[in-house]
Amino acid sequence: MTKVAGAIRKLLLRIHLLLGLLAGVFVIVVGLTGAILAFEEEIDHVINSNLWRVMPQERKVLLQTITETVHTSHLDRVFVKIHMHTHPEWPYVISTEDDFQVFVNPYSGAILGTREYSQSFLSWVYSLHRSLLAGETGRKIVGFTAVMLVLLLLSGLYLWWPRSPVHIKSRLIPMWTSGWKRLNYDLHSVLGFYASWYLLVIAITGIIATFPIVEKNIFWITKSPPPPWENPPFSEKSYNRNGIALDLALQKAQQAIPAAVSTDVILPRTSQEPIQFIKRVPHALNRNAESFVYVDQYSGKILRVDLYEKFSLGATIHALISPLHIGQIFGLPTQILALLASALLPFSAVSGVILWWNRRRQK
């Protein structure tokens, strides 16, 4: 190894140690909560099985009937979204803007229960992951932690790189029979190498999701127009104050994209907004591979159809950020990968501190 290479390695080692000590606590918190959120939906279904399980039947109740039942039961609430799960054993979830949720059996129309999602365990985990329960300040800390994590991973990959081909095996397989200090080093290095590739994806998407200016620059860099969901069409003024029935609007949305199924209905909050249907191709691995159909709330006229296949490059990349970050891009395999990679972060932080402490004691 040349003197220059040795100096670079020594400098990167110092930077790696310093970043690890600065970001260690935050990396542990973000890693643990990220591992939980990789299976957020599955965990929620286990914890609240009484809300999530229904018995499938041949026919479903009209959507209009369900919404009227919910409105009548909660006159003090303004509901803005209907989530229609495609799984036959799952209920519809009707929610307000502040995430008060009503669970309804789609086959009988019966209300199964309600909850304030913001007060649930998973909401607490999500807030801890996203902002450390500290609002905008915590959100920025998490963003800068993601930046430091990228630098940690890149410097770690450089330090991992074997100086000679004969050392490759020891860099890929831990020496299990060595003493605990050597094993701690091997596990920190070897497991870090295997996890770093996906952790880089998680960290970079976390930076994009945290800082709006970075997110907006995706469209500037790719020379893409603003995403279609930022400029929805408006319903035309009409004397039909009651508006079109939801089931008829749903039928029209289905005719607009026959190959996809409606998963969400965004209800109009003003007299000008349309009824928005979010549609997904069945069995699509990317949960954000969604198309949009806008229906006039009065006449039922199809105002616009935004197909996912025709999204600009910037909009397509934007739709991939969340699934890549939480491991839901290719279904269960990437969920498990995200779980393992995120869970490794606390171990890497602790083992890194042990390495630093051992070296300090030796000196």
VOBA-1610 file (N, C-alpha, C; in pm, whole numbers, padded with zeros to 5 digits, always signed):
BEGIN
Met+00085-00120+00000Met+00000+00000+00000Met+00089+00125+00000Thr+00061+00217-00088Thr+00138+00340-00096Thr+00109+00429+00023Lys+00196+00528+00042Lys+00177+00622+00153Lys+00048+00702+00136Val+00018+00738+00009Val-00104+00816-00019Val-00227+00733+00016Ala-00227+00607-00030Ala-00341+00519+00000Ala-00355+00498+00150Gly-00241+00483+00217Gly-00245+00465+00362Gly-00299+00587+00433Ala-00260+00706+00387Ala-00309+00830+00447Ala-00459+00846+00425Ile-00504+00811+00303Ile-00648+00819+00272Ile-00726+00723+00361Arg-00673+00603+00376Arg-00741+00504+00458Arg-00748+00549+00604Lys-00639+00606+00653Lys-00636+00654+00791Lys-00734+00768+00813Leu-00743+00859+00714Leu-00836+00971+00722Leu-00980+00922+00720Leu-01010+00829+00629Leu-01147+00776+00619Leu-01185+00699+00745Leu-01087+00633+00806Leu-01116+00561+00930Leu-01155+00659+01040Arg-01086+00770+01049Arg-01119+00872+01148Arg-01258+00930+01121Ile-01285+00960+00993Ile-01417+01014+00956Ile-01526+00913+00988His-01500+00787+00956His-01598+00680+00981His-01629+00669+01130Leu-01525+00672+01211Leu-01545+00663+01356Leu-01619+00784+01410Leu-01581+00902+01363Leu-01645+01025+01411Leu-01793+01029+01373Leu-01823+00995+01249Leu-01963+00994+01205Leu-02043+00889+01284Gly-01981+00775+01308Gly-02049+00670+01383Gly-02083+00714+01525Leu-01991+00786+01589Leu-02016+00834+01724Leu-02122+00944+01726Leu-02118+01033+01624Leu-02215+01142+01619Leu-02356+01092+01590Ala-02367+00998+01498Ala-02499+00954+01453Ala-02548+00828+01521Gly-02466+00770+01609Gly-02496+00639+01664Gly-02634+00623+01725Val-02670+00713+01816Val-02800+00702+01885Val-02915+00714+01785Phe-02904+00810+01694Phe-03011+00832+01596Phe-03021+00715+01499Val-02906+00657+01462Val-02906+00541+01373Val-02975+00424+01439Ile-02954+00406+01569Ile-03021+00298+01642Ile-03173+00316+01639Val-03219+00438+01667Val-03363+00465+01670Val-03424+00446+01531Val-03360+00504+01430Val-03413+00494+01293Val-03411+00349+01244Gly-03306+00274+01281Gly-03297+00135+01239Gly-03405+00048+01300Leu-03424+00060+01431Leu-03525-00022+01499Leu-03666+00010+01449Thr-03698+00138+01438Thr-03832+00175+01392Thr-03850+00140+01245Gly-03744+00152+01165Gly-03754+00115+01024Gly-03780-00034+01007Ala-03719-00115+01092Ala-03743-00260+01086Ala-03888-00293+01115Ile-03947-00222+01210Ile-04089-00243+01242Ile-04178-00199+01126Leu-04147-00084+01068Leu-04232-00028+00963Leu-04224-00107+00832Ala-04121-00190+00817Ala-04113-00275+00698Ala-04233-00369+00690Phe-04289-00405+00808Phe-04407-00492+00813Phe-04520-00422+00889Glu-04534-00293+00863Glu-04634-00212+00933Glu-04776-00269+00916Glu-04814-00299+00794Glu-04951-00345+00769Glu-04976-00479+00836Glu-04881-00570+00825Glu-04898-00702+00885Glu-04907-00693+01037Ile-04824-00608+01098Ile-04828-00591+01243Ile-04960-00531+01287Asp-05009-00432+01212Asp-05135-00368+01246Asp-05249-00469+01242His-05247-00559+01145His-05354-00659+01134His-05352-00757+01251Val-05233-00784+01304Val-05223-00875+01420Val-05269-00805+01547Ile-05222-00682+01567Ile-05257-00607+01688Ile-05406-00576+01692Asn-05464-00542+01578Asn-05606-00501+01573Asn-05687-00597+01486Ser-05675-00725+01518Ser-05743-00828+01438Ser-05895-00811+01440Asn-05949-00753+01548Asn-06094-00732+01557Asn-06144-00630+01456Leu-06055-00541+01411Leu-06094-00439+01313Leu-06070-00484+01169Trp-05978-00577+01150Trp-05932-00607+01014Trp-05992-00733+00953Arg-06068-00810+01027Arg-06114-00938+00974Arg-06265-00937+00948Val-06305-00971+00825Val-06447-00987+00792Val-06466-01119+00719Met-06590-01166+00718Met-06621-01291+00650Met-06671-01260+00508Pro-06600-01307+00405Pro-06640-01277+00266Pro-06779-01334+00233Gln-06855-01258+00154Gln-06986-01302+00107Gln-06995-01275-00043Glu-07106-01313-00103Glu-07119-01301-00249Glu-07127-01156-00295Arg-07201-01072-00223Arg-07224-00935-00270Arg-07184-00835-00162Lys-07145-00717-00211Lys-07108-00608-00121Lys-07219-00503-00118Val-07225-00432-00007Val-07322-00323+00007Val-07278-00207-00082Leu-07375-00129-00129Leu-07344-00014-00212Leu-07252+00082-00136Leu-07157+00140-00209Leu-07063+00233-00148Leu-07135+00356-00092Gln-07237+00400-00162Gln-07314+00515-00117Gln-07381+00486+00018Thr-07434+00364+00033Thr-07498+00325+00158Thr-07397+00323+00273Ile-07279+00273+00247Ile-07174+00267+00350Ile-07135+00407+00395Thr-07113+00498+00300Thr-07072+00634+00337Thr-07183+00707+00413Glu-07310+00684+00375Glu-07421+00748+00447Glu-07430+00696+00590Thr-07406+00565+00609Thr-07407+00508+00743Thr-07298+00569+00830Val-07180+00584+00773Val-07067+00640+00847Val-07092+00787+00880His-07144+00863+00783His-07172+01005+00807His-07279+01021+00915Thr-07380+00936+00912Thr-07488+00944+01011Thr-07436+00912+01151Ser-07342+00819+01160Ser-07288+00778+01289Ser-07189+00878+01347His-07133+00963+01259His-07031+01059+01303His-07058+01194+01235Leu-07165+01259+01279Leu-07206+01385+01216Leu-07105+01497+01237Asp-07020+01483+01338Asp-06922+01588+01367Asp-06792+01571+01288Arg-06786+01469+01203Arg-06664+01441+01127Arg-06685+01467+00978Val-06577+01508+00911Val-06579+01525+00766Val-06486+01420+00706Phe-06543+01323+00638Phe-06463+01213+00584Phe-06417+01246+00442Val-06290+01216+00416Val-06230+01257+00289Val-06175+01141+00208Lys-06169+01021+00268Lys-06105+00910+00195Lys-06171+00778+00230Ile-06189+00694+00127Ile-06237+00558+00145Ile-06131+00464+00090His-06079+00378+00177His-05980+00281+00131His-06049+00147+00115Met-06055+00099-00009Met-06123-00027-00039Met-06018-00135-00062His-05992-00213+00039His-05892-00318+00026His-05938-00423-00076Thr-05844-00468-00157Thr-05878-00569-00257Thr-05884-00710-00197His-05826-00727-00077His-05832-00858-00011His-05975-00882+00036Pro-06035-00997+00001Pro-06176-01022+00033Pro-06206-01029+00183Glu-06106-01053+00267Glu-06130-01066+00410Glu-06097-00939+00488Trp-06073-00829+00418Trp-06040-00703+00484Trp-06153-00602+00468Pro-06171-00513+00565Pro-06282-00416+00561Pro-06247-00294+00477Tyr-06347-00208+00457Tyr-06323-00074+00405Tyr-06283+00015+00522Val-06197+00111+00496Val-06156+00206+00598Val-06189+00347+00549Ile-06280+00413+00618Ile-06320+00550+00583Ile-06255+00644+00684Ser-06181+00744+00636Ser-06102+00826+00726Ser-06121+00975+00702Thr-06092+01053+00804Thr-06094+01199+00796Thr-05954+01249+00762Glu-05941+01379+00746Glu-05811+01436+00712Glu-05709+01418+00824Asp-05758+01414+00949Asp-05665+01395+01062Asp-05658+01248+01105Asp-05695+01157+01014Asp-05678+01012+01031Asp-05763+00951+01142Phe-05884+01003+01163Phe-05983+00929+01240Phe-06042+00826+01145Gln-06036+00698+01183Gln-06072+00590+01091Gln-06193+00512+01138Val-06280+00481+01043Val-06397+00398+01069Val-06384+00271+00983Phe-06391+00155+01048Phe-06377+00027+00978Phe-06518-00028+00953Val-06545-00061+00827Val-06679-00104+00788Val-06672-00237+00714Asn-06762-00327+00750Asn-06775-00454+00678Asn-06839-00425+00542Pro-06768-00448+00431Pro-06823-00414+00300Pro-06938-00504+00255Tyr-06957-00618+00323Tyr-07063-00711+00284Tyr-07193-00684+00358Ser-07185-00635+00481Ser-07305-00608+00559Ser-07329-00459+00583Gly-07224-00379+00567Gly-07235-00236+00594Gly-07223-00202+00741Ala-07198-00301+00826Ala-07188-00279+00971Ala-07053-00215+01005Ile-07058-00123+01100Ile-06936-00059+01148Ile-06867-00152+01248Leu-06743-00189+01220Leu-06668-00281+01304Leu-06602-00211+01422Gly-06570-00084+01405Gly-06503-00009+01510Gly-06438+00117+01456Thr-06385+00197+01544Thr-06319+00321+01505Thr-06188+00336+01582Arg-06104+00425+01535Arg-05981+00456+01608Arg-05922+00588+01559Glu-05849+00652+01648Glu-05766+00767+01614Glu-05629+00712+01579Tyr-05598+00706+01451Tyr-05472+00643+01411Tyr-05352+00715+01472Ser-05363+00846+01490Ser-05251+00923+01546Ser-05216+00879+01688Gln-05309+00808+01755Gln-05283+00762+01892Gln-05246+00613+01898Ser-05229+00552+01782Ser-05196+00410+01778Ser-05046+00387+01794Phe-05009+00264+01826Phe-04868+00228+01844Phe-04788+00251+01717Leu-04841+00209+01603Leu-04767+00221+01478Leu-04752+00367+01435Ser-04849+00450+01467Ser-04835+00593+01439Ser-04722+00651+01522Trp-04711+00607+01647Trp-04602+00651+01734Trp-04468+00607+01678Val-04460+00482+01629Val-04337+00431+01569Val-04301+00513+01445Tyr-04402+00542+01363Tyr-04378+00619+01240Tyr-04327+00760+01273Ser-04387+00824+01372Ser-04344+00958+01411Ser-04203+00956+01469Leu-04172+00852+01546Leu-04038+00838+01601Leu-03936+00819+01489His-03973+00741+01390His-03885+00714+01276His-03864+00838+01190Arg-03969+00913+01172Arg-03965+01026+01079Arg-03914+01154+01143Ser-03946+01177+01272Ser-03911+01306+01332Ser-03865+01295+01477Leu-03841+01174+01527Leu-03796+01155+01665Leu-03893+01215+01766Leu-04020+01228+01727Leu-04125+01287+01811Leu-04093+01432+01846Ala-04016+01498+01759Ala-03971+01635+01789Ala-04007+01733+01678Gly-04113+01703+01603Gly-04161+01797+01502Gly-04062+01820+01390Glu-04061+01943+01339Glu-03977+01978+01225Glu-03828+01968+01259Thr-03792+02004+01382Thr-03652+01993+01423Thr-03605+01848+01418Gly-03686+01760+01472Gly-03653+01617+01470Gly-03647+01563+01328Arg-03734+01613+01243Arg-03735+01570+01102Arg-03603+01604+01035Lys-03551+01725+01063Lys-03423+01766+01005Lys-03308+01683+01060Ile-03315+01650+01190Ile-03211+01565+01250Ile-03209+01429+01181Val-03328+01372+01156Val-03336+01244+01088Val-03279+01256+00946Gly-03308+01369+00879Gly-03256+01390+00745Gly-03104+01395+00743Phe-03046+01468+00837Phe-02900+01478+00844Phe-02838+01346+00891Thr-02913+01270+00972Thr-02866+01136+01009Thr-02856+01047+00886Ala-02954+01060+00795Ala-02950+00984+00669Ala-02830+01025+00585Val-02798+01154+00583Val-02679+01201+00510Val-02553+01140+00570Met-02544+01143+00703Met-02426+01083+00769Met-02421+00933+00745Leu-02537+00869+00737Leu-02540+00725+00712Leu-02484+00693+00574Val-02516+00776+00475Val-02460+00756+00341Val-02308+00765+00346Leu-02255+00865+00416Leu-02111+00881+00428Leu-02049+00765+00506Leu-02118+00717+00608Leu-02071+00602+00684Leu-02062+00477+00596Leu-02165+00457+00515Leu-02169+00338+00429Leu-02060+00343+00322Leu-02043+00459+00261Leu-01942+00472+00155Leu-01801+00457+00212Ser-01775+00522+00325Ser-01643+00508+00386Ser-01622+00366+00437Gly-01728+00303+00487Gly-01719+00166+00533Gly-01687+00069+00420Leu-01746+00092+00302Leu-01716+00008+00187Leu-01570+00023+00144Tyr-01519+00145+00152Tyr-01379+00167+00117Tyr-01287+00095+00216Leu-01320+00107+00345Leu-01237+00043+00447Leu-01249-00110+00441Trp-01362-00159+00399Trp-01382-00304+00387Trp-01300-00361+00273Trp-01280-00282+00166Trp-01219-00335+00044Trp-01083-00398+00074Pro-01065-00526+00039Pro-00939-00597+00073Pro-00817-00537+00003Arg-00709-00530+00076Arg-00586-00476+00020Arg-00520-00574-00077Ser-00553-00702-00062Ser-00495-00805-00148Ser-00601-00911-00176Pro-00597-00976-00293Pro-00696-01082-00324Pro-00698-01195-00221Val-00586-01218-00154Val-00583-01328-00056Val-00669-01298+00066His-00707-01171+00084His-00787-01132+00200His-00938-01132+00172Ile-00977-01165+00049Ile-01119-01156+00011Ile-01205-01249+00097Lys-01160-01372+00119Lys-01240-01468+00194Lys-01269-01417+00335Ser-01165-01361+00399Ser-01184-01312+00536Ser-01276-01192+00541Arg-01292-01122+00427Arg-01383-01007+00422Arg-01526-01048+00393Leu-01544-01171+00349Leu-01678-01219+00314Leu-01736-01316+00417Ile-01649-01379+00496Ile-01694-01478+00594Ile-01632-01446+00729Pro-01711-01429+00835Pro-01654-01400+00968Pro-01572-01517+01020Met-01472-01489+01099Met-01389-01591+01163Met-01454-01628+01298Trp-01542-01728+01294Trp-01623-01761+01410Trp-01541-01814+01527Thr-01425-01873+01499Thr-01346-01935+01606Thr-01250-01837+01672Ser-01247-01713+01626Ser-01157-01614+01686Ser-01213-01564+01818Gly-01133-01484+01888Gly-01180-01424+02012Gly-01293-01327+01986Trp-01357-01282+02094Trp-01477-01199+02076Trp-01445-01064+02013Lys-01325-01012+02037Lys-01290-00883+01977Lys-01277-00896+01825Arg-01210-01001+01781Arg-01197-01024+01637Arg-01332-01055+01574Leu-01415-01133+01644Leu-01547-01166+01590Leu-01634-01041+01580Asn-01624-00954+01679Asn-01700-00829+01675Asn-01659-00746+01553Tyr-01528-00741+01527Tyr-01479-00668+01409Tyr-01529-00732+01281Asp-01520-00865+01272Asp-01563-00935+01151Asp-01711-00915+01123Leu-01793-00928+01228Leu-01937-00911+01210Leu-01970-00769+01168His-01904-00672+01229His-01926-00531+01193His-01889-00508+01047Ser-01779-00566+01003Ser-01730-00544+00868Ser-01807-00626+00764Val-01819-00756+00789Val-01880-00846+00690Val-02030-00819+00674Leu-02101-00817+00787Leu-02245-00792+00778Leu-02273-00651+00724Gly-02188-00556+00762Gly-02203-00420+00709Gly-02189-00416+00560Phe-02094-00496+00506Phe-02075-00502+00360Phe-02201-00555+00291Tyr-02255-00665+00342Tyr-02372-00725+00277Tyr-02495-00633+00284Ala-02511-00563+00395Ala-02630-00480+00413Ala-02617-00342+00351Ser-02492-00298+00330Ser-02469-00159+00288Ser-02534-00125+00156Trp-02545-00222+00065Trp-02599-00192-00068Trp-02745-00151-00059Tyr-02822-00223+00021Tyr-02963-00182+00033Tyr-02979-00066+00131Leu-02892-00059+00231Leu-02898+00055+00324Leu-02871+00186+00252Leu-02788+00183+00149Leu-02766+00304+00069Leu-02895+00349+00002Val-02971+00252-00047Val-03101+00285-00109Val-03195+00344-00004Ile-03200+00283+00114Ile-03287+00332+00221Ile-03246+00473+00263Ala-03116+00496+00279Ala-03068+00627+00325Ala-03094+00735+00221Ile-03066+00706+00095Ile-03084+00806-00011Ile-03231+00841-00028Thr-03319+00741-00028Thr-03462+00769-00040Thr-03513+00842+00084Gly-03451+00815+00200Gly-03487+00888+00321Gly-03451+01035+00311Ile-03337+01064+00252Ile-03296+01204+00231Ile-03394+01274+00138Ile-03430+01208+00030Ile-03524+01266-00067Ile-03659+01294-00001Ala-03707+01199+00079Ala-03839+01214+00142Ala-03839+01319+00252Thr-03721+01346+00312Thr-03715+01439+00425Thr-03702+01584+00380Phe-03623+01607+00277Phe-03598+01744+00234Phe-03676+01775+00106Pro-03781+01860+00115Pro-03864+01891-00002Pro-03785+01945-00120Ile-03678+02021-00094Ile-03601+02079-00204Ile-03533+01970-00287Val-03492+01861-00220Val-03431+01749-00292Val-03536+01678-00376Glu-03656+01662-00316Glu-03765+01595-00387Glu-03806+01672-00512Lys-03814+01805-00500Lys-03853+01887-00615Lys-03747+01885-00724Asn-03621+01873-00685Asn-03513+01873-00783Asn-03513+01749-00870Ile-03584+01644-00827Ile-03597+01525-00911Ile-03660+01563-01044Phe-03762+01647-01040Phe-03831+01688-01162Phe-03745+01783-01244Trp-03664+01864-01175Trp-03575+01956-01247Trp-03462+01880-01314Ile-03403+01785-01242Ile-03292+01708-01298Ile-03337+01624-01417Thr-03455+01563-01406Thr-03505+01478-01514Thr-03580+01557-01622Lys-03586+01691-01602Lys-03656+01779-01697Lys-03800+01733-01718Ser-03865+01697-01608Ser-04002+01648-01612Ser-04099+01758-01571Pro-04220+01758-01624Pro-04321+01855-01581Pro-04367+01823-01439Pro-04437+01916-01373Pro-04491+01886-01239Pro-04577+01761-01243Pro-04578+01683-01135Pro-04657+01559-01135Pro-04805+01588-01152Pro-04879+01501-01219Pro-05020+01528-01249Pro-05107+01547-01125Trp-05071+01479-01014Trp-05155+01490-00894Trp-05148+01628-00829Glu-05053+01711-00870Glu-05045+01847-00814Glu-05143+01943-00884Asn-05195+01903-01000Asn-05287+01990-01075Asn-05412+01912-01115Pro-05497+01878-01019Pro-05620+01804-01053Pro-05719+01894-01126Pro-05807+01835-01205Pro-05911+01915-01272Pro-06021+01955-01173Phe-06112+02040-01217Phe-06220+02088-01131Phe-06355+02040-01184Ser-06446+02015-01092Ser-06582+01981-01130Ser-06652+02104-01187Glu-06737+02083-01284Glu-06811+02193-01344Glu-06930+02230-01257Lys-06960+02360-01250Lys-07073+02406-01169Lys-07203+02345-01220Ser-07286+02307-01126Ser-07411+02241-01165Ser-07520+02273-01063Tyr-07644+02264-01110Tyr-07758+02283-01021Tyr-07790+02154-00945Asn-07723+02046-00985Asn-07742+01919-00916Asn-07661+01921-00787Arg-07716+01981-00684Arg-07643+01999-00559Arg-07615+01868-00488Asn-07696+01764-00513Asn-07677+01638-00444Asn-07557+01561-00498Gly-07523+01587-00623Gly-07408+01520-00683Gly-07441+01380-00730Ile-07347+01321-00799Ile-07364+01187-00854Ile-07344+01083-00743Ala-07414+00970-00753Ala-07397+00862-00656Ala-07257+00803-00669Leu-07198+00771-00555Leu-07061+00719-00556Leu-07048+00591-00637Asp-07147+00506-00633Asp-07139+00379-00704Asp-07138+00399-00855Leu-07212+00500-00903Leu-07211+00532-01045Leu-07076+00592-01085Ala-07021+00677-00999Ala-06888+00734-01025Ala-06782+00624-01026Leu-06796+00528-00934Leu-06703+00415-00928Leu-06711+00332-01056Gln-06833+00312-01105Gln-06853+00237-01228Gln-06787+00307-01347Lys-06801+00438-01353Lys-06739+00514-01462Lys-06586+00508-01454Ala-06534+00515-01331Ala-06389+00505-01313Ala-06338+00368-01356Gln-06418+00265-01328Gln-06378+00131-01368Gln-06378+00117-01519Gln-06474+00180-01586Gln-06478+00176-01732Gln-06361+00251-01794Ala-06310+00352-01721Ala-06198+00431-01775Ala-06070+00350-01781Ile-06047+00264-01679Ile-05930+00175-01678Ile-05977+00036-01638Pro-06030-00042-01731Pro-06089-00172-01697Pro-05991-00271-01636Ala-05862-00261-01670Ala-05765-00359-01623Ala-05722-00337-01479Ala-05758-00223-01420Ala-05715-00191-01284Ala-05835-00191-01190Val-05808-00203-01062Val-05913-00200-00960Val-05897-00075-00874Ser-06009-00023-00828Ser-06006+00097-00743Ser-05968+00057-00602Thr-05870+00125-00547Thr-05827+00097-00411Thr-05860+00211-00314Asp-05869+00333-00367Asp-05899+00448-00282Asp-05993+00543-00354Val-06081+00606-00275Val-06167+00712-00326Val-06139+00837-00243Ile-06097+00943-00309Ile-06074+01071-00242Ile-06198+01157-00263Leu-06271+01180-00157Leu-06397+01252-00167Leu-06372+01402-00179Pro-06456+01473-00256Pro-06438+01618-00269Pro-06466+01691-00139Arg-06381+01787-00106Arg-06398+01867+00015Arg-06458+02003-00013Thr-06459+02041-00140Thr-06519+02168-00180Thr-06614+02143-00295Ser-06686+02247-00333Ser-06783+02235-00444Ser-06715+02223-00579Gln-06585+02249-00586Gln-06514+02244-00714Gln-06431+02118-00733Glu-06397+02052-00627Glu-06311+01935-00641Glu-06385+01818-00704Pro-06314+01733-00779Pro-06376+01613-00836Pro-06371+01497-00737Ile-06433+01388-00773Ile-06415+01263-00700Ile-06294+01195-00763Gln-06196+01164-00681Gln-06071+01107-00734Gln-06064+00960-00699Phe-06039+00877-00799Phe-06024+00733-00779Phe-05879+00694-00805Ile-05820+00624-00709Ile-05685+00572-00724Ile-05697+00425-00761Lys-05635+00388-00872Lys-05652+00252-00925Lys-05516+00185-00941Arg-05514+00056-00911Arg-05390-00021-00919Arg-05413-00148-00999Val-05314-00182-01082Val-05323-00308-01156Val-05311-00423-01057Pro-05399-00523-01065Pro-05393-00635-00969Pro-05256-00700-00967His-05210-00733-00845His-05083-00803-00821His-04960-00718-00857Ala-04977-00588-00871Ala-04861-00502-00896Ala-04772-00503-00773Leu-04643-00530-00792Leu-04552-00540-00678Leu-04524-00404-00616Asn-04512-00301-00699Asn-04493-00166-00648Asn-04627-00109-00604Arg-04643-00086-00476Arg-04772-00039-00424Arg-04805+00102-00470Asn-04706+00174-00519Asn-04731+00309-00570Asn-04748+00313-00721Ala-04762+00197-00783Ala-04790+00191-00927Ala-04939+00218-00946Glu-04976+00344-00929Glu-05117+00382-00924Glu-05152+00481-01036Ser-05269+00460-01092Ser-05326+00553-01190Ser-05439+00630-01123Phe-05476+00743-01181Phe-05577+00830-01121Phe-05688+00859-01222Val-05811+00853-01172Val-05927+00888-01254Val-06005+00996-01180Tyr-06031+01108-01248Tyr-06103+01220-01187Tyr-06243+01226-01249Val-06345+01221-01161Val-06484+01220-01205Val-06555+01344-01152Asp-06628+01412-01239Asp-06704+01530-01198Asp-06805+01489-01091Gln-06803+01559-00977Gln-06890+01519-00865Gln-07037+01544-00892Tyr-07069+01620-00995Tyr-07210+01650-01027Tyr-07262+01567-01145Ser-07190+01572-01257Ser-07238+01508-01379Ser-07188+01366-01396Gly-07081+01329-01328Gly-07024+01197-01347Gly-06934+01189-01469Lys-06905+01299-01528Lys-06819+01303-01647Lys-06674+01273-01607Ile-06606+01193-01690Ile-06464+01167-01667Ile-06386+01292-01707Leu-06325+01355-01609Leu-06253+01481-01635Leu-06111+01456-01683Arg-06046+01353-01629Arg-05909+01324-01671Arg-05868+01186-01621Val-05782+01121-01697Val-05726+00992-01658Val-05573+01004-01666Asp-05507+00978-01555Asp-05361+00981-01549Asp-05311+00838-01530Leu-05260+00779-01638Leu-05211+00643-01633Leu-05069+00638-01580Tyr-05043+00545-01489Tyr-04909+00529-01433Tyr-04806+00501-01543Glu-04848+00425-01644Glu-04756+00389-01753Glu-04711+00511-01832Lys-04786+00620-01823Lys-04752+00740-01900Lys-04695+00851-01812Phe-04662+00819-01688Phe-04600+00918-01601Phe-04466+00962-01659Ser-04427+01085-01629Ser-04295+01132-01668Ser-04189+01059-01587Leu-04064+01072-01627Leu-03956+01007-01554Leu-03950+01056-01410Gly-03969+01187-01390Gly-03966+01242-01255Gly-04078+01187-01168Ala-04199+01177-01225Ala-04313+01125-01149Ala-04295+00976-01119Thr-04236+00902-01212Thr-04212+00759-01191Thr-04111+00738-01079Ile-04002+00817-01079Ile-03902+00807-00973Ile-03965+00844-00839His-04048+00949-00839His-04115+00992-00716His-04202+00880-00659Ala-04270+00808-00746Ala-04357+00700-00701Ala-04279+00581-00646Leu-04150+00573-00677Leu-04067+00462-00631Leu-04002+00489-00495Ile-03998+00615-00453Ile-03922+00653-00333Ile-03972+00579-00209Ser-04101+00588-00181Ser-04155+00524-00060Ser-04143+00372-00064Pro-04183+00304-00173Pro-04167+00158-00176Pro-04022+00112-00161Leu-03928+00186-00220Leu-03787+00150-00205Leu-03741+00169-00062His-03789+00274+00002His-03745+00307+00137His-03792+00204+00240Ile-03914+00158+00225Ile-03969+00066+00325Ile-03968-00080+00278Gly-03911-00106+00161Gly-03896-00244+00115Gly-04019-00306+00056Gln-04108-00225+00000Gln-04230-00279-00058Gln-04231-00266-00210Ile-04114-00273-00270Ile-04103-00258-00414Ile-04126-00391-00488Phe-04083-00503-00427Phe-04101-00634-00489Phe-04168-00732-00394Gly-04253-00680-00307Gly-04328-00767-00219Gly-04248-00820-00101Leu-04280-00942-00058Leu-04223-01000+00064Leu-04069-01008+00064Pro-04003-01046-00048Pro-03856-01055-00044Pro-03789-00924-00003Thr-03833-00812-00060Thr-03769-00685-00025Thr-03815-00634+00112Gln-03933-00675+00157Gln-03974-00643+00294Gln-03879-00709+00394Ile-03848-00836+00370Ile-03755-00908+00457Ile-03617-00844+00450Leu-03575-00807+00329Leu-03445-00742+00312Leu-03438-00610+00388Ala-03546-00530+00379Ala-03551-00403+00453Ala-03550-00426+00603Leu-03621-00528+00648Leu-03623-00562+00791Leu-03484-00597+00841Leu-03414-00685+00769Leu-03281-00730+00811Leu-03179-00616+00805Ala-03184-00538+00696Ala-03089-00427+00682Ala-03111-00322+00790Ser-03237-00289+00818Ser-03267-00188+00920Ser-03229-00239+01060Ala-03258-00366+01084Ala-03225-00423+01216Ala-03075-00431+01238Leu-02997-00437+01129Leu-02853-00442+01143Leu-02793-00309+01188Leu-02863-00199+01162Leu-02810-00067+01198Leu-02780-00054+01347Pro-02871-00093+01437Pro-02837-00085+01580Pro-02715-00169+01616Phe-02706-00290+01558Phe-02590-00375+01585Phe-02462-00308+01535Ser-02464-00251+01415Ser-02345-00186+01361Ser-02303-00069+01447Ala-02401+00007+01497Ala-02369+00122+01582Ala-02303+00077+01712Val-02359-00026+01775Val-02304-00074+01903Val-02168-00139+01881Ser-02157-00226+01781Ser-02029-00293+01756Ser-01921-00193+01715Gly-01960-00085+01644Gly-01865+00019+01609Gly-01812+00093+01730Val-01899+00121+01825Val-01856+00186+01950Val-01762+00094+02027Ile-01790-00036+02028Ile-01702-00132+02096Ile-01564-00133+02031Leu-01561-00131+01896Leu-01433-00125+01825Leu-01354-00001+01865Trp-01423+00112+01867Trp-01357+00239+01904Trp-01305+00233+02047Trp-01384+00178+02138Trp-01344+00172+02278Trp-01224+00079+02298Asn-01226-00035+02228Asn-01114-00128+02240Asn-00983-00065+02191Arg-00990+00007+02080Arg-00870+00074+02027Arg-00822+00183+02121Arg-00917+00252+02181Arg-00881+00358+02274Arg-00810+00300+02396Arg-00858+00187+02445Arg-00796+00121+02561Arg-00656+00073+02527Gln-00638+00020+02404Gln-00507-00028+02362Gln-00406+00086+02358Lys-00452+00205+02312Lys-00362+00319+02305Lys-00326+00369+02446
//
